[in-house]
Amino acid sequence: MTQSRVFCPRCGDPVPDREEPLPGEPRDRDASLCDDCYFEDFALVDAPERIEVAVCGRCGAIQRGKEWRDIGARDYTDVAIDEVTEALGVHVNATEVNWAVEPEQVDETTVRIHAEFSGIVRETLREEQITVSVRIARGTCDRCGRIAGGYYSGIVQVRAADRQLEAAERRRAVEIAESHVAAQEQGGDREAFITEITETDEGPDIKVSTNALGKAVATRIIEEFGGNVESHPTLVTEDEDGNEVYRVTFAVRLPEFRAGDIIDPEDGDGPVLVTGTTGGPRGVRLASGEICDGIHDARKLATRDDSVETTVVTVEDAHAVQVLDPETYESVTIPRPEYFDDSAETTEVLKSQAGLYILPADSWPTGEDRWISSGLTSSYSARRLSCDALATEVRVPSPFSVVFDSIWGKNR
């Protein structure tokens, strides 16, 4: 009985039986070759002899096709290794592939990559060595070209309402812009950059690459400082498709008052220490310790830094305390706010045209959750009113003659 055998179509030698491909899988045309004939033309690695790569001389990005990509390379040797890795291919039938690379710096713009590969093919260890010459062509990417050309699409103008910006506000606004743009760059947005920052007498002008970036920067500034932003688009050109291209100015206006300012809403209820400005000024009444917001049409009296320390003479009752006038050194009776410490021998006061008032201690909570984090939660949190509501319910004829028990007694 004759046994059916498979023979190599090239040399005629018998070929061991091999597994047939599963239905639907492509058939390897070289599968019928014997090992000797198969390995005659076999290449473990497919790699070009030479590669030319464009590298931006400013930011180190490399060009692949029509796109520039940031690859985080430390030097041109890293660029060459990355490009060779992208360009080479290992035979699909090879398993347990290992490789080692040794770069050779030929000159400033040429790196020669020597690589050794090994892998198992047809249960046979195969080894191969390749050398690829990589030429570095320095250029300028689109992004760096735009930066160098002064390109910008949006302008963020940071100003303050009815006052000059403080130096700290100027610095912080710029920091917010730079940190946000840096975060976008690290996230892979190559279109995000700051073109120029110009300091004017009124405040910084920050030129950014896109209108979306300008809007995001403006939003983050007012989230921290409060205030508002208005956008003013200007038509500058049309693109190649005929679409109108606008340059937008984002006018950021920080609030007139800042945390730490002492203002007079002129509603008869005394001055307010401003503790926040988001959504409008809010703070604490110096006469009562009342949290109040909804402040309108106030005028600035001073800042917390204008306060001075004075001696507490005596606590008269729940609503009045005697202190020494810091200018005349006479004993005067003034309102006793809820934050006043009965055991204190001295206290911070502010004397202005609105009168003499005790200020909260520096450690007294002044954040959004100040009425929760303070020790006054049980008796204090229920008394938070808007300044408008307070002005409606009680009219204070003098800084210290109102008996607040008649108003707040039911909440005590």
MARKOL-177928 format. One line per 5 residues: number of its first residue (from 1); their letters; for each residue x, y, z of C-alpha. Coordinates in pm, 1 decimal, m for minus. Layout:
N
NUM = a = X/Y/Z ~ ...
END
This chain:
412
1 = mtqsr = 0.0/0.0/0.0 ~ 147.0/335.3/m106.3 ~ 157.4/619.4/157.6 ~ 65.4/972.1/35.9 ~ 338.8/1225.8/107.7
6 = vfcpr = 393.5/1602.0/51.2 ~ 705.3/1716.2/m135.3 ~ 876.5/2056.7/m150.1 ~ 769.8/2224.9/m474.4 ~ 1115.3/2381.2/m510.7
11 = cgdpv = 1363.7/2097.8/m446.0 ~ 1139.5/1788.9/m438.9 ~ 1243.8/1673.7/m91.7 ~ 970.5/1532.3/130.6 ~ 806.6/1778.9/371.7
16 = pdree = 675.9/1675.4/716.4 ~ 302.0/1701.2/765.0 ~ 190.8/2040.3/895.0 ~ m135.4/2160.2/1042.8 ~ m386.5/2286.9/788.8
21 = plpge = m518.3/2642.3/846.5 ~ m863.1/2673.3/997.6 ~ m1153.3/2755.2/764.8 ~ m1137.6/3120.7/667.1 ~ m773.0/3166.8/760.3
26 = prdrd = m527.5/3259.6/479.8 ~ m294.6/2983.5/360.0 ~ 77.9/3056.0/381.3 ~ 211.1/3009.9/29.1 ~ 551.7/2909.9/168.5
31 = aslcd = 408.6/2652.7/409.2 ~ 471.0/2371.4/158.9 ~ 844.7/2452.0/133.9 ~ 1097.3/2244.7/320.5 ~ 1299.6/2421.4/591.9
36 = dcyfe = 1610.2/2461.2/372.7 ~ 1417.0/2626.1/89.2 ~ 1201.5/2826.8/330.2 ~ 1499.2/2984.3/506.3 ~ 1685.2/3061.2/178.4
41 = dfalv = 1472.1/3374.3/129.4 ~ 1362.2/3422.3/489.2 ~ 1412.2/3758.8/662.0 ~ 1340.7/3775.9/1032.1 ~ 1332.0/4157.1/1023.8
46 = daper = 1211.2/4400.3/759.3 ~ 1374.4/4741.8/800.9 ~ 1478.1/5027.7/570.8 ~ 1844.2/5100.8/517.5 ~ 1795.8/5473.7/568.9
51 = ievav = 1541.5/5696.0/742.1 ~ 1510.7/6073.7/727.3 ~ 1313.1/6243.5/1001.9 ~ 1223.7/6610.5/1048.6 ~ 1268.7/6735.9/1405.4
56 = cgrcg = 1155.9/7077.2/1528.7 ~ 1461.6/7261.3/1651.4 ~ 1256.0/7455.8/1908.9 ~ 1034.3/7200.4/2083.2 ~ 1174.4/6863.1/1969.3
61 = aiqrg = 854.1/6743.9/1801.1 ~ 895.4/6509.9/1503.9 ~ 704.3/6508.8/1177.9 ~ 520.2/6195.6/1075.8 ~ 330.4/6242.3/755.4
66 = kewrd = 156.4/6578.2/773.5 ~ 144.2/6584.0/1152.2 ~ 392.5/6694.3/1415.0 ~ 403.8/6484.9/1730.2 ~ 559.6/6532.7/2071.8
71 = igard = 744.1/6214.4/2162.5 ~ 932.9/6331.4/2470.7 ~ 1275.6/6240.4/2329.3 ~ 1575.5/6359.2/2532.4 ~ 1811.9/6387.8/2233.6
76 = ytdva = 1851.5/6288.5/1868.3 ~ 1960.6/5937.2/1965.0 ~ 1623.1/5879.6/2125.0 ~ 1455.6/6018.2/1812.1 ~ 1653.1/5776.4/1592.5
81 = idevt = 1567.2/5474.5/1808.1 ~ 1198.7/5568.3/1810.0 ~ 1190.0/5613.7/1434.4 ~ 1362.6/5282.1/1366.0 ~ 1122.9/5110.7/1605.8
86 = ealgv = 828.8/5258.0/1414.4 ~ 972.9/5163.1/1074.4 ~ 1083.8/4803.2/1123.8 ~ 873.9/4487.9/1122.1 ~ 933.0/4136.4/1258.5
91 = hvnat = 818.2/3829.6/1064.8 ~ 467.1/3727.0/1160.6 ~ 567.8/3364.2/1217.1 ~ 843.1/3450.2/1464.2 ~ 788.1/3389.0/1835.7
96 = evnwa = 993.5/3461.2/2148.4 ~ 1146.1/3761.5/1972.5 ~ 1425.3/3950.1/2148.3 ~ 1628.6/4241.9/2029.6 ~ 1905.3/4473.0/2142.6
101 = vepeq = 2003.8/4807.8/1998.9 ~ 2329.5/5001.6/1993.8 ~ 2321.4/5359.9/1858.1 ~ 2624.3/5518.0/1694.6 ~ 2643.8/5896.8/1667.2
106 = vdett = 2808.5/5952.9/1329.5 ~ 2781.6/6333.3/1329.3 ~ 2544.9/6605.4/1456.9 ~ 2262.2/6503.4/1225.5 ~ 2325.5/6133.1/1162.4
111 = vriha = 2272.7/5839.3/1396.9 ~ 2344.7/5481.5/1290.9 ~ 2134.6/5219.1/1468.5 ~ 2284.6/4869.2/1504.5 ~ 2029.8/4611.5/1616.0
116 = efsgi = 2041.6/4236.3/1681.9 ~ 1725.5/4023.1/1666.7 ~ 1650.0/3664.4/1761.9 ~ 1333.7/3460.0/1737.4 ~ 1192.3/3109.0/1695.3
121 = vretl = 1060.4/3015.4/1348.5 ~ 959.5/2657.0/1263.5 ~ 1105.0/2551.4/1597.1 ~ 1440.9/2688.7/1481.7 ~ 1632.7/2974.7/1644.5
126 = reeqi = 1693.2/3249.2/1391.3 ~ 1920.3/3549.5/1446.5 ~ 1966.8/3860.5/1234.1 ~ 2160.9/4184.5/1249.6 ~ 2054.2/4509.4/1083.9
131 = tvsvr = 2194.9/4860.2/1053.6 ~ 1975.8/5160.8/981.3 ~ 2112.5/5508.0/915.9 ~ 1889.5/5787.8/1051.5 ~ 1939.0/6141.9/924.9
136 = iargt = 1796.7/6423.5/1137.6 ~ 1663.4/6721.5/942.6 ~ 1604.8/7023.1/1162.0 ~ 1297.7/7229.8/1094.0 ~ 1020.2/7427.0/1260.8
141 = cdrcg = 684.3/7273.4/1345.2 ~ 357.6/7452.6/1276.4 ~ 307.5/7537.0/1642.7 ~ 650.8/7690.7/1694.3 ~ 615.4/7873.7/1364.4
146 = riagg = 293.6/8032.0/1488.6 ~ 450.1/8127.3/1819.4 ~ 752.0/8281.8/1646.0 ~ 519.4/8469.9/1410.8 ~ 318.0/8615.1/1697.5
151 = yysgi = m1.1/8430.7/1605.5 ~ m291.8/8452.8/1847.2 ~ m665.8/8412.4/1833.9 ~ m789.6/8524.2/2175.5 ~ m695.7/8797.2/2421.7
156 = vqvra = m770.3/8779.8/2793.5 ~ m770.8/9128.8/2946.2 ~ m767.9/9124.8/3327.0 ~ m890.4/9441.9/3495.9 ~ m1061.8/9542.5/3822.1
161 = adrql = m1388.3/9732.8/3858.8 ~ m1338.5/10092.0/3979.0 ~ m991.7/10027.6/4119.6 ~ m638.8/9929.8/4024.9 ~ m534.9/9566.3/4026.0
166 = eaaer = m311.0/9464.0/4312.1 ~ 32.1/9326.8/4220.5 ~ m63.7/8989.3/4371.6 ~ m378.1/8977.3/4156.4 ~ m174.3/9047.0/3843.5
171 = rrave = 71.8/8769.7/3923.7 ~ m197.0/8519.8/4013.9 ~ m400.2/8586.0/3698.2 ~ m91.6/8516.0/3487.1 ~ m14.9/8203.2/3691.6
176 = iaesh = m367.5/8073.2/3631.5 ~ m328.5/8123.7/3256.8 ~ 15.5/7962.1/3240.8 ~ m82.0/7660.9/3452.9 ~ m396.4/7593.9/3248.3
181 = vaaqe = m210.0/7618.8/2917.8 ~ 67.2/7393.4/3051.8 ~ m193.1/7135.0/3151.2 ~ m340.3/7142.5/2799.9 ~ 5.8/7097.4/2647.4
186 = qggdr = 82.8/6802.2/2874.2 ~ m249.1/6651.4/2770.7 ~ m134.9/6650.1/2407.9 ~ m298.5/6970.1/2278.7 ~ m35.0/7113.2/2045.6
191 = eafit = m263.1/7404.5/1957.2 ~ m250.7/7540.8/2314.3 ~ 6.3/7811.8/2379.4 ~ 48.0/8164.5/2510.9 ~ 183.5/8398.0/2246.9
196 = eitet = 251.8/8703.8/2459.8 ~ 178.9/8855.3/2801.3 ~ 177.0/9234.9/2811.8 ~ 158.0/9425.9/3138.2 ~ m39.5/9748.9/3109.3
201 = degpd = m121.8/10009.7/3374.0 ~ m470.9/9860.8/3408.4 ~ m369.1/9493.0/3410.6 ~ m219.9/9209.9/3203.7 ~ m321.1/9130.5/2844.8
206 = ikvst = m272.3/8759.5/2774.3 ~ m267.9/8655.2/2407.0 ~ m354.1/8288.0/2355.9 ~ m365.2/8058.1/2056.0 ~ m737.8/7977.9/2041.3
211 = nalgk = m1064.6/8138.1/2145.9 ~ m1159.3/7825.7/2339.6 ~ m836.5/7857.5/2538.4 ~ m908.0/8225.2/2607.1 ~ m1256.4/8143.9/2735.0
216 = avatr = m1122.4/7868.4/2961.6 ~ m853.0/8096.3/3109.1 ~ m1101.8/8379.5/3169.7 ~ m1344.2/8139.1/3337.8 ~ m1077.4/8006.9/3574.3
221 = iieef = m970.8/8357.5/3674.4 ~ m1321.9/8463.7/3777.0 ~ m1378.3/8129.2/3950.4 ~ m1093.2/8220.8/4183.0 ~ m1140.1/8596.3/4217.9
226 = ggnve = m1508.1/8645.2/4142.3 ~ m1622.0/8913.0/3900.1 ~ m1747.5/8870.3/3547.6 ~ m1625.8/8830.3/3189.4 ~ m1757.0/8971.0/2863.0
231 = shptl = m1654.3/8853.5/2516.0 ~ m1607.4/9086.6/2219.1 ~ m1550.3/8911.6/1882.9 ~ m1382.4/9085.9/1589.6 ~ m1390.4/8949.4/1234.2
236 = vtede = m1032.7/8926.1/1106.8 ~ m1043.4/8708.0/793.8 ~ m1195.8/8408.4/618.4 ~ m1039.7/8064.1/596.1 ~ m980.1/7867.1/276.1
241 = dgnev = m1333.2/7727.4/294.8 ~ m1488.7/8072.3/320.2 ~ m1570.4/8049.3/690.9 ~ m1541.4/8369.0/891.6 ~ m1255.1/8374.2/1142.7
246 = yrvtf = m1299.2/8581.8/1456.9 ~ m1053.2/8705.6/1714.6 ~ m1220.2/8734.6/2055.8 ~ m1128.6/8964.4/2344.4 ~ m1232.4/8829.0/2684.1
251 = avrlp = m1269.9/9126.4/2918.9 ~ m1232.0/8998.5/3275.6 ~ m1345.5/9238.0/3547.3 ~ m1249.2/9149.4/3902.6 ~ m1480.4/9271.9/4182.3
256 = efrag = m1447.4/9620.8/4322.9 ~ m1398.1/9480.1/4673.7 ~ m1163.2/9207.9/4794.2 ~ m1163.9/8973.0/5090.0 ~ m1029.3/9173.3/5384.5
261 = diidp = m1184.9/9502.8/5272.5 ~ m1414.1/9679.8/5517.5 ~ m1706.2/9841.2/5339.6 ~ m2016.7/10038.3/5432.9 ~ m2335.9/9934.0/5250.8
266 = edgdg = m2485.6/10260.8/5387.2 ~ m2801.1/10085.5/5500.7 ~ m2773.6/10203.4/5859.4 ~ m2657.4/9868.9/5997.7 ~ m2287.4/9942.2/6008.0
271 = pvlvt = m1979.1/9827.7/5814.7 ~ m1907.7/9479.5/5678.0 ~ m1579.7/9287.6/5669.0 ~ m1570.0/9129.4/5321.4 ~ m1497.1/8756.2/5333.5
276 = gttgg = m1576.6/8661.6/4972.3 ~ m1667.6/8813.1/4637.8 ~ m1792.3/8530.7/4414.1 ~ m2145.0/8621.6/4306.4 ~ m2113.0/8961.4/4476.0
281 = prgvr = m1959.4/9087.8/4801.1 ~ m2048.2/8902.7/5120.2 ~ m1910.7/8917.8/5468.1 ~ m1976.2/8970.6/5838.9 ~ m2139.2/9270.1/6008.3
286 = lasge = m1893.5/9424.8/6251.7 ~ m2177.6/9548.2/6476.2 ~ m2344.3/9210.8/6526.7 ~ m2131.9/8933.7/6373.2 ~ m2414.5/8865.5/6129.4
291 = icdgi = m2323.3/8690.0/5802.9 ~ m2461.7/8894.9/5517.9 ~ m2463.7/8890.3/5138.9 ~ m2658.0/9065.2/4864.7 ~ m2453.0/9380.7/4922.4
296 = hdark = m2516.6/9665.6/4677.3 ~ m2381.6/10019.1/4636.3 ~ m2126.2/10000.6/4916.9 ~ m1823.2/10220.1/4969.0 ~ m1484.4/10112.0/5095.9
301 = latrd = m1381.9/10235.9/5437.8 ~ m1053.9/10054.8/5501.6 ~ m892.4/9713.1/5500.5 ~ m830.7/9464.8/5777.1 ~ m466.4/9574.9/5780.2
306 = dsvet = m581.6/9919.1/5905.1 ~ m703.8/9773.9/6235.6 ~ m520.4/9837.0/6564.0 ~ m511.9/9660.0/6897.6 ~ m678.1/9820.6/7196.6
311 = tvvtv = m763.2/9733.3/7557.0 ~ m1094.1/9580.8/7660.8 ~ m1227.9/9771.1/7963.3 ~ m1538.5/9570.2/8047.7 ~ m1820.8/9369.0/7897.7
316 = edaha = m2139.7/9560.2/7972.0 ~ m2395.6/9305.4/7855.0 ~ m2473.7/9065.5/7570.7 ~ m2469.2/9345.9/7316.4 ~ m2221.8/9608.4/7435.6
321 = vqvld = m1857.6/9622.6/7543.8 ~ m1630.6/9903.8/7664.2 ~ m1290.3/9951.5/7503.9 ~ m1029.3/10225.4/7496.0 ~ m1055.8/10453.3/7194.3
326 = petye = m721.1/10394.3/7013.5 ~ m688.2/10767.7/6939.5 ~ m825.6/10944.7/7250.0 ~ m768.0/10658.4/7497.9 ~ m1110.6/10730.1/7645.0
331 = svtip = m1341.6/10448.2/7748.8 ~ m1620.0/10411.2/7492.6 ~ m1908.7/10168.5/7457.1 ~ m1939.5/9994.6/7122.9 ~ m2143.9/9702.8/6980.4
336 = rpeyf = m2041.9/9356.1/7094.9 ~ m2050.4/9118.6/6795.6 ~ m2108.7/8747.0/6843.6 ~ m1751.5/8658.8/6752.4 ~ m1612.3/8867.7/7042.1
341 = ddsae = m1415.2/8667.1/7300.2 ~ m1543.5/8758.9/7649.6 ~ m1216.3/8656.9/7810.9 ~ m998.1/8873.7/7587.5 ~ m799.1/9154.0/7751.4
346 = ttevl = m724.9/9317.1/7415.4 ~ m898.5/9314.1/7078.6 ~ m851.4/9437.6/6723.3 ~ m1063.1/9740.5/6635.4 ~ m1113.1/9966.1/6338.4
351 = ksqag = m1195.6/10333.2/6373.9 ~ m1332.4/10508.6/6069.9 ~ m1590.4/10769.7/5981.1 ~ m1850.8/10496.4/6032.4 ~ m1752.1/10453.0/6398.2
356 = lyilp = m1543.9/10219.1/6614.9 ~ m1592.6/9843.9/6567.5 ~ m1437.5/9518.4/6686.1 ~ m1290.0/9294.8/6414.1 ~ m1290.5/8913.6/6419.1
361 = adswp = m967.7/8742.0/6517.8 ~ m743.3/8629.8/6231.2 ~ m829.4/8270.3/6318.0 ~ m1203.5/8330.0/6287.7 ~ m1339.2/8134.5/5987.1
366 = tgedr = m1388.4/8351.1/5678.7 ~ m1441.1/8090.2/5403.2 ~ m1759.4/7964.8/5238.9 ~ m1816.8/7728.0/5531.4 ~ m1724.2/7973.4/5806.4
371 = wissg = m2063.4/7949.9/5981.3 ~ m2034.0/7570.0/5978.0 ~ m1668.6/7537.3/6080.8 ~ m1694.0/7799.8/6357.7 ~ m1809.3/7716.9/6708.1
376 = ltssy = m2124.3/7922.6/6655.0 ~ m2315.2/7673.6/6443.8 ~ m2605.9/7605.6/6679.1 ~ m2688.6/7967.9/6759.4 ~ m2541.0/8139.3/6455.6
381 = sarrl = m2615.2/7950.4/6134.9 ~ m2988.0/8023.4/6149.8 ~ m2921.4/8396.2/6140.1 ~ m2762.8/8435.1/5799.4 ~ m2960.3/8701.7/5614.3
386 = scdal = m2901.1/8914.0/5312.0 ~ m2811.0/9274.3/5384.8 ~ m3127.3/9380.7/5204.0 ~ m3342.0/9162.3/5432.5 ~ m3163.5/9284.5/5743.7
391 = atevr = m3216.1/9645.6/5643.6 ~ m3586.8/9575.1/5605.3 ~ m3635.3/9399.2/5939.1 ~ m3433.4/9621.5/6169.5 ~ m3315.5/9981.0/6149.4
396 = vpspf = m3026.6/10056.3/6388.2 ~ m3054.0/10411.1/6522.5 ~ m2707.7/10401.3/6679.7 ~ m2416.7/10156.7/6679.4 ~ m2499.3/10012.6/7021.8
401 = svvfd = m2851.1/10099.5/7140.2 ~ m3050.7/9819.9/6976.5 ~ m3160.1/9528.2/7192.5 ~ m3116.4/9235.4/6954.6 ~ m3301.8/8994.5/7185.9
406 = siwgk = m3628.9/9135.7/7059.2 ~ m3533.2/9027.6/6708.4 ~ m3325.5/8714.5/6756.2 ~ m3451.8/8588.0/7091.9 ~ m3673.3/8321.4/6938.3
411 = nr = m3367.8/8167.9/6764.8 ~ m3149.1/8154.4/7072.9
END
